[in-house]
């Protein structure tokens, strides 16, 4: 299962269908605007169209128009960026878990002045889960908090 946040909506589905779900259940315009500059958004669009065509599903007119533009000019596909790759899948799962905990009243992070012995936040709970799978040595509070805040900042970037 994949979890994607687009705009203010969370979309959950199998990897092969998530792009289609975004095109039909969320705001397709936001995905299409991002697909012009963001390679990951373009891949979601691309996989959504392939899923729709393979399964003879309805394709929203705005997505049909974008597909036609791409077929006329494949160069509109954004280039993959080079450099250090972040673990986006882990980051999105982290955000999803922390948002779910927040909806249950658990704050995602704690203030630097808070004593970790006296209060537990979402990241502490995630670390407990990771330690159950022998991943605690790979992660700590600080690097999970950085991932969380960086991913939150990325998800708030306005569409171009």
Secondary structure, 3 states (H helix, E strand, C coil): CEEEEECCEEEEECCCCHHHHHHHHCCHHHHHHHHCCCHHHHHHHHHHHHHHHHCCCCCCHHHHHHHHHHHHCHHHCCCCCCCCCCCHHHHHHHHHHHHHHHHCCCCCCCCCCCCCCCCCCHHHHHHHHHHHCCCHHHCCHHHHHHHHHHHHHHHCCCCC
